[in-house]
Structures are given as structure tokens and as C-alpha cells.
């Protein structure tokens, strides 16, 4: 790269496309990738949720410190251990003018339970929703749910009548490349309304004049333009063509701190990045292994790969210090009760790694393909290439197959992978929302649906399942700690680090940085 802020011919074309006569209260922002779909129940991917979350809302809202408070519901109570009751906010309208009622809540929860929904595991944990009256909803559970409100906070509310009218009563099947009206159209209750949608190019919104809430910012219009090239994205910010960039490249951060007209807003994200491996098939789909075996079924091989990761070099050289290495398994150390033993990494030890490989019968290594996104996590493709170089010292030849996330996620959702990168995080710090969807044995109703390596550990699974319904906090903590230790000991995944996310903005743009890396536009103020 010749210069940090010289985008070249292609970049210049992108900048020209951005050069619209921007009004003072138009927010022009960008990140490296686009929302996968506008259907709010189809894909549970943070960037997609964030873009959709400017339009769709939930019964609860999180404040600037991630504390749950009233949203489309004004109050609630846990009537019994198995019954929750919610009072809905009166006089709320969807963007098409229809009223928001209990019918929409029941419909939305049931829609989110469909097999094509990636939040089905959370929706199923809420039990059965039922309408009491137009502004009252109850949830009847079959077992206690110690983090009921956290699960509910994942549920986007849709209009029942709009969905029926437009034949989108079920979430689109993203991995099957299905399209639907809900993929490119929206009808929420939130502070912004969709104006136009050109996937991968530009999406625009305008402020909802009839929103029930009071905006804390002054943005009247949003123009979102995904720009995959780091240099082009940053050049647009420095030149003033963009107001905000969610994901500046770590290598650009030091220079940005000294760039006129730009400011950085720093924060650690609740997100862990790890490598998963196929542990179910007898033969790898994508690899060349002596004896046609699956080496990832052997814990010694998994441990060897882990101990061959020079995480400190990755942190300093590749991530420019913008990462927090961990041996933990939860997006935040709070999920492991800040247990130093659970957070501790296996030591980087190439000699020990080589011995483990030899003991497992792979002294001469093997070949495997590592599937990796190239526009989702910070330096995702670069991390995978670095790992391939490190593992080459074990004579493991790794082919990195980097893809845009619109292709990548449907591929790994179908378990069409032998080795993959995944990041997991968000607003919830409790271990439950990592245990049940990501780490547990694959099962019914969304359990283990993100366990793309299809690992099976019955001891862990039993502990995790018990922790999901244990109402006593102390007993539950013991179960969670025991489950994490078991999963960690078996090295079912190779943890890398938690992302540190600096945001970049023009100096006249004031934003609120949350630990879940959520960009809430209704909080943004644009000055002169």
C-alpha cells in the first residue's frame, strides 16, 4: 500500500458515489461489510442486527451502559418462576401507520422460533407467548430461565399484518440463498425508516417523525455505504466524504490519532474470536491427511495447534495492540466470573506442539483448508494467514479460503467446512448465550446451531444444560465454571483474542461507544 489515504482509481469512484450534497444532519457512515439481510429474524450477526436495529425494536432496550430498560414494553414482572407478564407501550405505530399490539408480539416470538431463524434458540427459551389483551402479553415457561430478560432482548418486533400481506410470515432461509420481500424492505417501530436499499452499495434511512421515543441526537437522515477496502474507507473519512467509520484497520489507528479533522473513540468489545474444527466426520471434507483420517478428532492435535499460536506476536505486530489475548471461551471475562484459570491461555510452546503432533501420529503434518471471512472481524483474513504461517512450523499446510461474509456464513452454516474462524459476542455477558447456541452438542430448537465443528462433549453438554435452568445463582456459577473447564480442557475450539474496537469519526460528530460495538444513530449529534 503506497499511502494510507490514497485509494486509487477504484477508491476514487467510490468517493465520487459518496459525494452527495449532504445536509448538516445527514450521517454518512461506513464499515467493511453490509447487512446480510433486512429480515430481522433470519441472521443473528452483529453488524446485520445493528443496521436493522435502527428500524426494528424490541420490548426492552439497552442504555449506554448496556443496562436493560423499557422499550416497546413499559413494565414487567415475574409473576411466578414460570410466568412473566409485560405491559406494552400504548400508541406505538409501525412505519406503515398500523398499531403495535400484543398480536404483533406473539407473532414475532413465534416467527423467531422457526427453523430458518438464527435466534430460534433464544426465542424457544422464552416459552409460549400469549395475549392477555391488546397491551398485555404473558410468557409461560416450561422450566426456569435465569436470563429470561437477556433472551428477550434479542427479539425484534415485526408487524403481523405487514408480514401476512407481503408473504413473509417465516424468516428467509439465508443459507439456501432464499430471497423475500423482508430481505430488502422494512416496517418497524424505531427511530428511523428505510428509504432505499441497494445491497452491497448503499442503504438510506430517514428519521421517523412519529417515533414514540425522544432522539438524543440530531440525525435526520442516514446514508450507509459499505466499503471493503481499508484505505478507501479511511480516505473517505479524512476527506470529509464520510462522517463515521465503525472499523478502522488497526495499522491505521496510530496515524489517525494525529490526523486533523478526525477523532478516535476507543473501547474493548464483548467479542471473542476463535478457530473451530470439524470433530465429527471420519474424513475431512477439505484436506489431505495420511490414512484419510480426521486429525481434529484427536485432542492432542487440537492442543498442538493451540500451542503453536504465537498470540503475543499477533497482538503486537498484526493487531497493533488492538486485541486482548485470552484462553477463555466467553465474549467477556464476566461470563467466566473473571476466573483467571479459565481465562489463562495454554503457553506458546512449539516444542511441546511438535511432540503432541508426533504422539498423535502426525509428525509429518497434514493439509487442511481454513475457511475465513475477509470483511467481518478486525483483520480476519490476515489472522488466518498468520495462523497458516505458524502452523506450517508443525508441517501442517493450511490453505486459507477467505470469502466475503455473504458467502462465508451460509457455507459454514451448512457445516461445509473442515476448519473455520468465528467471532461471538454482543450485549450479553452471561455464559448461557455462548453455551447453548455455540458450544453445546447440536440438537433441536436451535441448541448447538452455531457449533459448526459439530463437536460432542456429553459431560460439558449436561453441565451447560443444567446451568440454563438453575435458578440458584451460586449453584449456577459452579455449573458454569465446571462446564467451561471441561470444554477448555478438551480444546474443542482454539481461542484467540477479544477485539478492541476503536471507532473513527469526524471531530464534529459525537457518538456513544458501547462494549457490544453497537452504533446507535439516535444518540449521534452532528455539530457544525
C-alpha positions, 0 to 999 in steps of 0.5 A, a space after each residue: 500500500 503506497 499511502 494510507 489515504 490514497 485509494 486509487 482509481 477504484 477508491 476514487 469512484 467510490 468517493 465520487 458515489 459518496 459525494 452527495 450534497 449532504 445536509 448538516 444532519 445527514 450521517 454518512 457512515 461506513 464499515 467493511 461489510 453490509 447487512 446480510 439481510 433486512 429480515 430481522 429474524 433470519 441472521 443473528 450477526 452483529 453488524 446485520 442486527 445493528 443496521 436493522 436495529 435502527 428500524 426494528 425494536 424490541 420490548 426492552 432496550 439497552 442504555 449506554 451502559 448496556 443496562 436493560 430498560 423499557 422499550 416497546 414494553 413499559 413494565 414487567 414482572 415475574 409473576 411466578 418462576 414460570 410466568 412473566 407478564 409485560 405491559 406494552 407501550 400504548 400508541 406505538 405505530 409501525 412505519 406503515 401507520 398500523 398499531 403495535 399490539 400484543 398480536 404483533 408480539 406473539 407473532 414475532 416470538 413465534 416467527 423467531 422460533 422457526 427453523 430458518 431463524 438464527 435466534 430460534 434458540 433464544 426465542 424457544 427459551 422464552 416459552 409460549 407467548 400469549 395475549 392477555 389483551 391488546 397491551 398485555 402479553 404473558 410468557 409461560 415457561 416450561 422450566 426456569 430461565 435465569 436470563 429470561 430478560 437477556 433472551 428477550 432482548 434479542 427479539 425484534 418486533 415485526 408487524 403481523 399484518 405487514 408480514 401476512 400481506 407481503 408473504 413473509 410470515 417465516 424468516 428467509 432461509 439465508 443459507 439456501 440463498 432464499 430471497 423475500 420481500 423482508 430481505 430488502 424492505 422494512 416496517 418497524 417501530 424505531 427511530 428511523 425508516 428505510 428509504 432505499 436499499 441497494 445491497 452491497 452499495 448503499 442503504 438510506 434511512 430517514 428519521 421517523 417523525 412519529 417515533 414514540 421515543 425522544 432522539 438524543 441526537 440530531 440525525 435526520 437522515 442516514 446514508 450507509 455505504 459499505 466499503 471493503 477496502 481499508 484505505 478507501 474507507 479511511 480516505 473517505 473519512 479524512 476527506 470529509 466524504 464520510 462522517 463515521 467509520 465503525 472499523 478502522 484497520 488497526 495499522 491505521 489507528 496510530 496515524 489517525 490519532 494525529 490526523 486533523 479533522 478526525 477523532 478516535 473513540 476507543 473501547 474493548 468489545 464483548 467479542 471473542 474470536 476463535 478457530 473451530 474444527 470439524 470433530 465429527 466426520 471420519 474424513 475431512 471434507 477439505 484436506 489431505 491427511 495420511 490414512 484419510 483420517 480426521 486429525 481434529 478428532 484427536 485432542 492432542 492435535 487440537 492442543 498442538 495447534 493451540 500451542 503453536 499460536 504465537 498470540 503475543 506476536 499477533 497482538 503486537 505486530 498484526 493487531 497493533 495492540 488492538 486485541 486482548 489475548 485470552 484462553 477463555 471461551 466467553 465474549 467477556 471475562 464476566 461470563 467466566 466470573 473473571 476466573 483467571 484459570 479459565 481465562 489463562 491461555 495454554 503457553 506458546 510452546 512449539 516444542 511441546 506442539 511438535 511432540 503432541 503432533 508426533 504422539 498423535 501420529 502426525 509428525 509429518 503434518 497434514 493439509 487442511 483448508 481454513 475457511 475465513 471471512 475477509 470483511 467481518 472481524 478486525 483483520 480476519 483474513 490476515 489472522 488466518 494467514 498468520 495462523 497458516 504461517 505458524 502452523 506450517 512450523 508443525 508441517 501442517 499446510 493450511 490453505 486459507 479460503 477467505 470469502 466475503 461474509 455473504 458467502 462465508 456464513 451460509 457455507 459454514 452454516 451448512 457445516 461445509 467446512 473442515 476448519 473455520 474462524 468465528 467471532 461471538 459476542 454482543 450485549 450479553 455477558 452471561 455464559 448461557 448465550 455462548 453455551 447453548 447456541 455455540 458450544 453445546 452438542 447440536 440438537 433441536 430448537 436451535 441448541 448447538 446451531 452455531 457449533 459448526 465443528 459439530 463437536 460432542 462433549 456429553 459431560 460439558 453438554 449436561 453441565 451447560 444444560 443444567 446451568 440454563 435452568 438453575 435458578 440458584 445463582 451460586 449453584 449456577 456459577 459452579 455449573 458454569 465454571 465446571 462446564 467451561 473447564 471441561 470444554 477448555 480442557 478438551 480444546 474443542 475450539 482454539 481461542 484467540 483474542 477479544 477485539 478492541 474496537 476503536 471507532 473513527 469519526 469526524 471531530 464534529 460528530 459525537 457518538 456513544 461507544 458501547 462494549 457490544 460495538 453497537 452504533 446507535 444513530 439516535 444518540 449521534 449529534 452532528 455539530 457544525 
